[in-house]
Amino acid sequence: MCCLMFEHEFYRDTMKKFPKISSKVITPSGQGKIVDINVFMEKIIVEHEDGKRLPYKLNEIKTTHSSKSVKEDNKEDNNEKKIIMVTTKMK
């Protein structure tokens, strides 16, 4: 159980760095919205207006004024937290 608690803390703390899913962002390729986050690779998948989905590093995007980070969103509504967990298959 202790390693699961560590994983939960890792995801929670790491997700605070990222804007939340569905946030509108500006990328080098134009505007779009976040559709997925890869915590381990620290990549954000953005769907652009033309439907293309492209990966970006956190420092490559800027959020629009209407977007909130996960940290800000959790302050407003502590009851609805969304943590994306990735499981790996161990041999």
C-alpha positions as CSV (number, residue, x, y, z in Angstrom):
1,M,0.0,0.0,0.0
2,C,2.9,2.4,0.7
3,C,4.0,2.4,-3.0
4,L,0.5,3.2,-4.1
5,M,0.4,6.2,-1.7
6,F,3.7,7.4,-3.1
7,E,2.3,7.1,-6.7
8,H,-0.8,9.0,-5.7
9,E,1.3,11.8,-4.2
10,F,3.6,11.8,-7.3
11,Y,0.7,12.2,-9.7
12,R,-1.0,14.8,-7.5
13,D,2.1,16.9,-7.2
14,T,3.2,16.6,-10.8
15,M,-0.3,17.4,-12.2
16,K,-0.1,20.8,-10.3
17,K,2.4,21.9,-12.9
18,F,0.1,21.4,-15.8
19,P,-3.0,23.3,-17.0
20,K,-6.1,21.2,-16.7
21,I,-7.5,19.1,-19.5
22,S,-9.8,21.2,-21.8
23,S,-7.8,24.3,-21.1
24,K,-7.4,26.6,-24.1
25,V,-3.7,27.2,-24.9
26,I,-1.5,28.9,-27.4
27,T,1.3,26.8,-29.0
28,P,4.0,27.5,-31.6
29,S,1.5,25.9,-34.1
30,G,-1.5,28.1,-33.1
31,Q,-4.4,27.8,-30.6
32,G,-5.9,24.6,-29.3
33,K,-7.1,22.8,-26.3
34,I,-5.5,20.3,-24.0
35,V,-6.9,16.8,-24.6
36,D,-4.3,14.7,-22.7
37,I,-1.3,14.9,-20.4
38,N,1.6,12.4,-20.3
39,V,2.9,12.8,-16.7
40,F,6.0,10.7,-17.2
41,M,7.2,12.4,-20.3
42,E,5.9,15.8,-19.2
43,K,4.1,16.2,-22.5
44,I,0.8,17.9,-23.2
45,I,-1.3,16.8,-26.2
46,V,-3.1,19.7,-27.8
47,E,-5.9,19.4,-30.3
48,H,-5.8,22.3,-32.7
49,E,-8.7,23.9,-34.5
50,D,-8.0,21.8,-37.6
51,G,-8.3,18.5,-35.6
52,K,-4.6,17.8,-35.5
53,R,-3.3,16.6,-32.1
54,L,0.3,17.5,-31.4
55,P,2.6,17.0,-28.3
56,Y,4.2,19.9,-26.6
57,K,6.5,20.4,-23.6
58,L,5.1,22.6,-20.8
59,N,7.4,25.4,-21.7
60,E,6.2,25.5,-25.3
61,I,2.6,26.5,-24.5
62,K,0.9,29.4,-22.9
63,T,-2.5,29.3,-21.3
64,T,-5.2,31.8,-22.2
65,H,-6.6,34.0,-19.5
66,S,-9.7,31.8,-19.1
67,S,-7.7,28.7,-18.3
68,K,-6.8,27.6,-14.8
69,S,-4.1,25.4,-13.6
70,V,-5.0,22.2,-11.8
71,K,-3.7,23.8,-8.6
72,E,-6.1,26.8,-9.0
73,D,-9.0,24.5,-9.9
74,N,-8.5,22.3,-6.9
75,K,-8.6,25.4,-4.6
76,E,-12.0,26.2,-5.9
77,D,-13.5,22.8,-5.9
78,N,-11.7,20.3,-3.7
79,N,-14.4,17.7,-4.1
80,E,-13.8,17.1,-7.8
81,K,-10.2,16.2,-8.5
82,K,-9.1,14.4,-11.6
83,I,-5.9,12.5,-11.5
84,I,-4.8,10.6,-14.5
85,M,-3.0,7.5,-13.5
86,V,-0.8,5.5,-15.9
87,T,-0.1,1.9,-15.0
88,T,2.9,-0.1,-16.2
89,K,3.2,-3.8,-16.6
90,M,6.0,-5.2,-14.5
91,K,7.8,-8.3,-15.6
